[in-house]
Amino acid sequence: MNRRIWQCAIFSILVLSLAPVEWGQDPHPHASVSVRESKWSELVGSMHVMHAAMASVQPTGENDVDFVRLMLPHHQAAIDMAKTQLAYGQDPQMRRLAQEIITDQQSEIELMQLWLRQREAKALTVKPSPGVHTKEQ
């Protein structure tokens, strides 16, 4: 009878140790938690970088300029998060959406950067100082 108890115990241990594999579960749940946390931390990390970059923007008093300067890190965070989705995501629709986000947001970043450069170039154009008379005056 003692032998029968040992056989049942060994059989139970084997069944229980293999059960997660048979049921499609990870036999090492702590490993999947750390991988899941790593993926999550990449997404959250993108958000932290965005918030820090947005917080560092100093207001100019010009709504258009302030809007663009705040939107640049916002769009970059969207790109970073979409890249994380492409690295780990499985759903074809979400992967396609992530690729579209990368393409669209990058295009908008380039447009905003160009707009800022053009605006800065206009501001650098030499204008007569007050009180200085030109030939036209």
N, CA and C atoms as a LAMMPS dump frame, in Angstrom:
ITEM: TIMESTEP
0
ITEM: NUMBER OF ATOMS
411
ITEM: BOX BOUNDS ff ff ff
-5.0000000000000000e+02 5.0000000000000000e+02
-5.0000000000000000e+02 5.0000000000000000e+02
-5.0000000000000000e+02 5.0000000000000000e+02
ITEM: ATOMS id mol type element x y z
1 1 1 N 0.818 -1.178 0
2 1 2 C 0 0 0
3 1 3 C 0.873 1.258 0
4 2 1 N 1.966 1.229 0.734
5 2 2 C 2.88 2.354 0.796
6 2 3 C 3.44 2.665 -0.593
7 3 1 N 3.718 1.6 -1.361
8 3 2 C 4.231 1.767 -2.711
9 3 3 C 3.186 2.443 -3.587
10 4 1 N 1.954 2.106 -3.446
11 4 2 C 0.86 2.686 -4.224
12 4 3 C 0.73 4.183 -3.921
13 5 1 N 0.899 4.6 -2.686
14 5 2 C 0.827 6.01 -2.304
15 5 3 C 1.952 6.784 -2.983
16 6 1 N 3.163 6.195 -2.989
17 6 2 C 4.297 6.845 -3.638
18 6 3 C 4.075 6.977 -5.148
19 7 1 N 3.527 5.961 -5.757
20 7 2 C 3.252 6.027 -7.187
21 7 3 C 2.24 7.137 -7.492
22 8 1 N 1.205 7.227 -6.69
23 8 2 C 0.202 8.29 -6.877
24 8 3 C 0.815 9.67 -6.668
25 9 1 N 1.683 9.774 -5.678
26 9 2 C 2.322 11.065 -5.385
27 9 3 C 3.213 11.483 -6.548
28 10 1 N 4.013 10.556 -7.046
29 10 2 C 4.909 10.857 -8.17
30 10 3 C 4.096 11.203 -9.408
31 11 1 N 3.039 10.439 -9.661
32 11 2 C 2.173 10.709 -10.801
33 11 3 C 1.547 12.11 -10.67
34 12 1 N 1.091 12.453 -9.491
35 12 2 C 0.479 13.768 -9.259
36 12 3 C 1.48 14.892 -9.496
37 13 1 N 2.693 14.701 -9.026
38 13 2 C 3.731 15.716 -9.222
39 13 3 C 4.004 15.908 -10.707
40 14 1 N 4.103 14.8 -11.442
41 14 2 C 4.346 14.901 -12.881
42 14 3 C 3.191 15.596 -13.595
43 15 1 N 1.985 15.215 -13.273
44 15 2 C 0.813 15.817 -13.915
45 15 3 C 0.752 17.306 -13.605
46 16 1 N 0.944 17.665 -12.363
47 16 2 C 0.858 19.067 -11.977
48 16 3 C 1.989 19.899 -12.576
49 17 1 N 3.162 19.32 -12.718
50 17 2 C 4.269 20.092 -13.293
51 17 3 C 4.108 20.265 -14.796
52 18 1 N 3.445 19.326 -15.461
53 18 2 C 3.24 19.42 -16.902
54 18 3 C 1.934 20.093 -17.269
55 19 1 N 1.014 20.209 -16.336
56 19 2 C -0.317 20.741 -16.622
57 19 3 C -0.283 22.118 -17.266
58 20 1 N 0.5 23.071 -16.776
59 20 2 C 0.488 24.387 -17.424
60 20 3 C 0.904 24.318 -18.88
61 21 1 N 1.862 23.452 -19.219
62 21 2 C 2.298 23.312 -20.598
63 21 3 C 1.167 22.729 -21.433
64 22 1 N 0.505 21.724 -20.912
65 22 2 C -0.594 21.087 -21.636
66 22 3 C -1.77 22.038 -21.817
67 23 1 N -2.007 22.893 -20.848
68 23 2 C -3.154 23.802 -20.916
69 23 3 C -2.81 25.11 -21.609
70 24 1 N -1.625 25.199 -22.224
71 24 2 C -1.226 26.393 -22.941
72 24 3 C -0.779 27.533 -22.047
73 25 1 N -0.446 27.232 -20.818
74 25 2 C 0.006 28.265 -19.896
75 25 3 C 1.517 28.21 -19.774
76 26 1 N 2.054 29.3 -19.34
77 26 2 C 3.491 29.38 -19.136
78 26 3 C 3.855 28.625 -17.862
79 27 1 N 4.732 27.606 -17.925
80 27 2 C 5.108 26.873 -16.724
81 27 3 C 5.943 27.729 -15.769
82 28 1 N 6.436 28.863 -16.244
83 28 2 C 7.22 29.782 -15.422
84 28 3 C 6.5 31.124 -15.392
85 29 1 N 5.45 31.257 -14.587
86 29 2 C 4.651 32.484 -14.626
87 29 3 C 5.442 33.737 -14.293
88 30 1 N 6.474 33.611 -13.483
89 30 2 C 7.268 34.784 -13.15
90 30 3 C 8.02 35.301 -14.366
91 31 1 N 8.42 34.4 -15.248
92 31 2 C 9.12 34.823 -16.463
93 31 3 C 8.175 35.613 -17.357
94 32 1 N 6.936 35.155 -17.527
95 32 2 C 6.009 35.886 -18.39
96 32 3 C 5.625 37.214 -17.771
97 33 1 N 5.561 37.286 -16.461
98 33 2 C 5.26 38.545 -15.793
99 33 3 C 6.375 39.543 -16.062
100 34 1 N 7.628 39.109 -15.983
101 34 2 C 8.725 40.048 -16.221
102 34 3 C 8.768 40.489 -17.68
103 35 1 N 8.454 39.605 -18.61
104 35 2 C 8.398 39.984 -20.021
105 35 3 C 7.25 40.961 -20.23
106 36 1 N 6.098 40.655 -19.641
107 36 2 C 4.94 41.533 -19.757
108 36 3 C 5.249 42.901 -19.145
109 37 1 N 5.896 42.913 -17.99
110 37 2 C 6.268 44.179 -17.353
111 37 3 C 7.278 44.94 -18.196
112 38 1 N 8.17 44.223 -18.87
113 38 2 C 9.162 44.869 -19.728
114 38 3 C 8.474 45.575 -20.892
115 39 1 N 7.519 44.91 -21.518
116 39 2 C 6.779 45.513 -22.628
117 39 3 C 6.001 46.722 -22.131
118 40 1 N 5.347 46.57 -20.985
119 40 2 C 4.576 47.666 -20.401
120 40 3 C 5.501 48.829 -20.06
121 41 1 N 6.677 48.527 -19.49
122 41 2 C 7.58 49.602 -19.099
123 41 3 C 8.103 50.355 -20.32
124 42 1 N 8.21 49.695 -21.456
125 42 2 C 8.614 50.398 -22.679
126 42 3 C 7.552 51.408 -23.085
127 43 1 N 6.283 50.999 -23.003
128 43 2 C 5.195 51.917 -23.34
129 43 3 C 5.151 53.086 -22.356
130 44 1 N 5.232 52.771 -21.08
131 44 2 C 5.18 53.811 -20.055
132 44 3 C 6.414 54.702 -20.144
133 45 1 N 7.554 54.12 -20.468
134 45 2 C 8.78 54.903 -20.629
135 45 3 C 8.628 55.95 -21.721
136 46 1 N 7.961 55.587 -22.818
137 46 2 C 7.7 56.551 -23.891
138 46 3 C 6.869 57.718 -23.374
139 47 1 N 5.916 57.402 -22.519
140 47 2 C 5.056 58.446 -21.954
141 47 3 C 5.852 59.363 -21.026
142 48 1 N 6.74 58.78 -20.213
143 48 2 C 7.548 59.585 -19.3
144 48 3 C 8.476 60.533 -20.071
145 49 1 N 9.077 60.025 -21.125
146 49 2 C 9.953 60.867 -21.95
147 49 3 C 9.141 62.011 -22.546
148 50 1 N 7.929 61.691 -23.043
149 50 2 C 7.069 62.719 -23.624
150 50 3 C 6.718 63.787 -22.588
151 51 1 N 6.291 63.353 -21.406
152 51 2 C 5.903 64.322 -20.378
153 51 3 C 7.075 65.218 -19.973
154 52 1 N 8.255 64.63 -19.85
155 52 2 C 9.435 65.424 -19.495
156 52 3 C 9.749 66.441 -20.591
157 53 1 N 9.676 65.999 -21.843
158 53 2 C 9.968 66.909 -22.959
159 53 3 C 8.929 68.023 -23.037
160 54 1 N 7.674 67.683 -22.84
161 54 2 C 6.627 68.702 -22.897
162 54 3 C 6.758 69.686 -21.732
163 55 1 N 7.128 69.18 -20.562
164 55 2 C 7.276 70.039 -19.394
165 55 3 C 8.451 71.006 -19.553
166 56 1 N 9.431 70.641 -20.374
167 56 2 C 10.607 71.504 -20.549
168 56 3 C 10.375 72.623 -21.557
169 57 1 N 9.257 72.566 -22.289
170 57 2 C 8.961 73.608 -23.275
171 57 3 C 8.567 74.888 -22.536
172 58 1 N 9.264 75.956 -22.846
173 58 2 C 8.965 77.261 -22.247
174 58 3 C 7.964 77.992 -23.143
175 59 1 N 6.913 78.531 -22.558
176 59 2 C 5.919 79.239 -23.376
177 59 3 C 6.514 80.487 -24.031
178 60 1 N 6.121 80.715 -25.264
179 60 2 C 6.599 81.891 -25.991
180 60 3 C 5.549 82.993 -25.996
181 61 1 N 4.327 82.639 -25.676
182 61 2 C 3.237 83.599 -25.771
183 61 3 C 2.593 83.591 -27.143
184 62 1 N 3.173 82.86 -28.069
185 62 2 C 2.601 82.706 -29.406
186 62 3 C 1.939 81.333 -29.466
187 63 1 N 0.636 81.331 -29.53
188 63 2 C -0.105 80.065 -29.466
189 63 3 C 0.319 79.066 -30.53
190 64 1 N 0.537 79.518 -31.743
191 64 2 C 0.921 78.601 -32.818
192 64 3 C 2.258 77.929 -32.512
193 65 1 N 3.22 78.71 -32.085
194 65 2 C 4.552 78.183 -31.774
195 65 3 C 4.474 77.237 -30.576
196 66 1 N 3.767 77.657 -29.538
197 66 2 C 3.645 76.816 -28.349
198 66 3 C 2.962 75.494 -28.677
199 67 1 N 1.922 75.562 -29.488
200 67 2 C 1.219 74.346 -29.91
201 67 3 C 2.175 73.381 -30.604
202 68 1 N 2.923 73.886 -31.565
203 68 2 C 3.845 73.037 -32.336
204 68 3 C 4.931 72.462 -31.432
205 69 1 N 5.502 73.286 -30.582
206 69 2 C 6.595 72.819 -29.723
207 69 3 C 6.117 71.764 -28.724
208 70 1 N 4.858 71.827 -28.307
209 70 2 C 4.307 70.796 -27.424
210 70 3 C 3.902 69.541 -28.197
211 71 1 N 3.484 69.724 -29.437
212 71 2 C 3.051 68.575 -30.232
213 71 3 C 4.217 67.707 -30.702
214 72 1 N 5.395 68.294 -30.851
215 72 2 C 6.544 67.502 -31.315
216 72 3 C 6.837 66.32 -30.397
217 73 1 N 7.001 66.503 -29.078
218 73 2 C 7.244 65.324 -28.229
219 73 3 C 6.028 64.408 -28.135
220 74 1 N 4.843 64.974 -28.276
221 74 2 C 3.621 64.164 -28.262
222 74 3 C 3.624 63.189 -29.442
223 75 1 N 3.94 63.699 -30.616
224 75 2 C 4.002 62.844 -31.805
225 75 3 C 5.138 61.834 -31.71
226 76 1 N 6.285 62.257 -31.164
227 76 2 C 7.41 61.328 -31.023
228 76 3 C 7.05 60.179 -30.092
229 77 1 N 6.316 60.476 -29.023
230 77 2 C 5.884 59.416 -28.105
231 77 3 C 4.961 58.434 -28.817
232 78 1 N 4.104 58.947 -29.679
233 78 2 C 3.215 58.066 -30.442
234 78 3 C 4.036 57.13 -31.332
235 79 1 N 5.078 57.66 -31.939
236 79 2 C 5.957 56.838 -32.78
237 79 3 C 6.659 55.779 -31.935
238 80 1 N 7.191 56.188 -30.795
239 80 2 C 7.899 55.243 -29.921
240 80 3 C 6.969 54.132 -29.439
241 81 1 N 5.744 54.492 -29.078
242 81 2 C 4.783 53.482 -28.631
243 81 3 C 4.395 52.555 -29.779
244 82 1 N 4.243 53.106 -30.975
245 82 2 C 3.902 52.284 -32.135
246 82 3 C 5.032 51.31 -32.468
247 83 1 N 6.273 51.739 -32.286
248 83 2 C 7.408 50.835 -32.516
249 83 3 C 7.404 49.692 -31.505
250 84 1 N 7.014 49.99 -30.27
251 84 2 C 6.886 48.936 -29.262
252 84 3 C 5.793 47.958 -29.673
253 85 1 N 4.688 48.487 -30.198
254 85 2 C 3.605 47.624 -30.674
255 85 3 C 4.093 46.721 -31.801
256 86 1 N 4.864 47.265 -32.721
257 86 2 C 5.383 46.436 -33.817
258 86 3 C 6.339 45.367 -33.305
259 87 1 N 7.07 45.673 -32.25
260 87 2 C 8.019 44.704 -31.704
261 87 3 C 7.308 43.562 -30.985
262 88 1 N 6.198 43.84 -30.327
263 88 2 C 5.565 42.818 -29.488
264 88 3 C 4.135 42.451 -29.882
265 89 1 N 3.468 43.301 -30.609
266 89 2 C 2.055 43.063 -30.924
267 89 3 C 1.859 41.931 -31.91
268 90 1 N 0.739 41.262 -31.78
269 90 2 C 0.431 40.122 -32.642
270 90 3 C -0.747 40.395 -33.579
271 91 1 N -1.678 41.236 -33.155
272 91 2 C -2.888 41.47 -33.932
273 91 3 C -2.56 42.231 -35.215
274 92 1 N -2.946 41.69 -36.368
275 92 2 C -2.609 42.33 -37.647
276 92 3 C -3.179 43.748 -37.782
277 93 1 N -4.388 43.965 -37.289
278 93 2 C -4.979 45.306 -37.386
279 93 3 C -4.197 46.31 -36.552
280 94 1 N -3.799 45.911 -35.346
281 94 2 C -3.054 46.827 -34.479
282 94 3 C -1.647 47.061 -35.006
283 95 1 N -1.059 46.054 -35.627
284 95 2 C 0.262 46.229 -36.226
285 95 3 C 0.178 47.193 -37.415
286 96 1 N -0.881 47.055 -38.219
287 96 2 C -1.089 47.955 -39.354
288 96 3 C -1.317 49.386 -38.848
289 97 1 N -2.135 49.521 -37.797
290 97 2 C -2.374 50.835 -37.202
291 97 3 C -1.068 51.435 -36.686
292 98 1 N -0.254 50.624 -36.025
293 98 2 C 1.029 51.11 -35.505
294 98 3 C 1.908 51.622 -36.645
295 99 1 N 1.941 50.899 -37.762
296 99 2 C 2.755 51.338 -38.902
297 99 3 C 2.221 52.643 -39.472
298 100 1 N 0.894 52.772 -39.54
299 100 2 C 0.302 54.013 -40.038
300 100 3 C 0.607 55.179 -39.098
301 101 1 N 0.58 54.925 -37.806
302 101 2 C 0.907 55.969 -36.829
303 101 3 C 2.337 56.447 -37.042
304 102 1 N 3.252 55.513 -37.228
305 102 2 C 4.655 55.88 -37.45
306 102 3 C 4.773 56.758 -38.69
307 103 1 N 4.166 56.325 -39.778
308 103 2 C 4.248 57.073 -41.038
309 103 3 C 3.616 58.452 -40.909
310 104 1 N 2.401 58.499 -40.393
311 104 2 C 1.673 59.768 -40.298
312 104 3 C 2.328 60.732 -39.317
313 105 1 N 2.683 60.234 -38.146
314 105 2 C 3.245 61.114 -37.129
315 105 3 C 4.614 61.636 -37.558
316 106 1 N 5.411 60.803 -38.23
317 106 2 C 6.719 61.255 -38.703
318 106 3 C 6.55 62.356 -39.738
319 107 1 N 5.595 62.19 -40.629
320 107 2 C 5.316 63.214 -41.63
321 107 3 C 4.891 64.525 -40.964
322 108 1 N 4.051 64.435 -39.953
323 108 2 C 3.601 65.632 -39.251
324 108 3 C 4.735 66.283 -38.463
325 109 1 N 5.616 65.475 -37.89
326 109 2 C 6.796 66.024 -37.194
327 109 3 C 7.641 66.827 -38.178
328 110 1 N 7.884 66.259 -39.353
329 110 2 C 8.686 66.951 -40.359
330 110 3 C 8.023 68.261 -40.778
331 111 1 N 6.703 68.253 -40.932
332 111 2 C 5.974 69.461 -41.293
333 111 3 C 6.107 70.529 -40.201
334 112 1 N 5.949 70.121 -38.945
335 112 2 C 6.054 71.075 -37.833
336 112 3 C 7.476 71.629 -37.703
337 113 1 N 8.467 70.773 -37.87
338 113 2 C 9.856 71.243 -37.788
339 113 3 C 10.148 72.231 -38.915
340 114 1 N 9.663 71.947 -40.11
341 114 2 C 9.842 72.865 -41.24
342 114 3 C 9.16 74.198 -40.938
343 115 1 N 7.95 74.153 -40.406
344 115 2 C 7.219 75.367 -40.077
345 115 3 C 7.996 76.208 -39.052
346 116 1 N 8.538 75.544 -38.032
347 116 2 C 9.323 76.265 -37.029
348 116 3 C 10.578 76.893 -37.642
349 117 1 N 11.269 76.135 -38.507
350 117 2 C 12.482 76.663 -39.142
351 117 3 C 12.155 77.872 -40.015
352 118 1 N 11.074 77.784 -40.779
353 118 2 C 10.681 78.908 -41.632
354 118 3 C 10.32 80.126 -40.788
355 119 1 N 9.651 79.904 -39.699
356 119 2 C 9.257 80.997 -38.806
357 119 3 C 10.502 81.654 -38.192
358 120 1 N 11.465 80.809 -37.782
359 120 2 C 12.705 81.348 -37.213
360 120 3 C 13.483 82.131 -38.268
361 121 1 N 13.492 81.631 -39.505
362 121 2 C 14.211 82.318 -40.583
363 121 3 C 13.596 83.69 -40.838
364 122 1 N 12.274 83.767 -40.807
365 122 2 C 11.599 85.056 -40.997
366 122 3 C 11.951 86.012 -39.867
367 123 1 N 12.041 85.49 -38.653
368 123 2 C 12.356 86.329 -37.501
369 123 3 C 13.788 86.847 -37.569
370 124 1 N 14.671 86.101 -38.242
371 124 2 C 16.072 86.512 -38.349
372 124 3 C 16.314 87.508 -39.47
373 125 1 N 15.304 87.688 -40.323
374 125 2 C 15.446 88.651 -41.408
375 125 3 C 15.702 90.019 -40.79
376 126 1 N 16.703 90.679 -41.305
377 126 2 C 17.099 91.965 -40.735
378 126 3 C 15.993 92.982 -40.977
379 127 1 N 15.546 93.563 -39.899
380 127 2 C 14.532 94.612 -39.973
381 127 3 C 15.155 95.874 -39.398
382 128 1 N 14.777 97.001 -39.929
383 128 2 C 15.343 98.243 -39.383
384 128 3 C 14.949 98.418 -37.926
385 129 1 N 15.874 98.887 -37.146
386 129 2 C 15.599 99.156 -35.74
387 129 3 C 14.736 100.392 -35.636
388 130 1 N 13.935 100.483 -34.584
389 130 2 C 13.14 101.701 -34.415
390 130 3 C 14.053 102.932 -34.343
391 131 1 N 13.64 103.987 -35.026
392 131 2 C 14.42 105.212 -35.004
393 131 3 C 15.476 105.279 -36.098
394 132 1 N 15.702 104.176 -36.824
395 132 2 C 16.673 104.189 -37.924
396 132 3 C 15.898 104.456 -39.203
397 133 1 N 16.324 105.441 -39.952
398 133 2 C 15.615 105.814 -41.184
399 133 3 C 16.279 105.153 -42.377
400 134 1 N 15.433 104.613 -43.244
401 134 2 C 15.937 104.034 -44.497
402 134 3 C 15.616 104.999 -45.622
403 135 1 N 16.1 104.718 -46.826
404 135 2 C 15.89 105.598 -47.981
405 135 3 C 14.402 105.726 -48.298
406 136 1 N 13.61 104.623 -48.064
407 136 2 C 12.21 104.675 -48.395
408 136 3 C 11.454 105.636 -47.493
409 137 1 N 11.962 105.902 -46.308
410 137 2 C 11.225 106.732 -45.342
411 137 3 C 11.392 108.135 -45.653
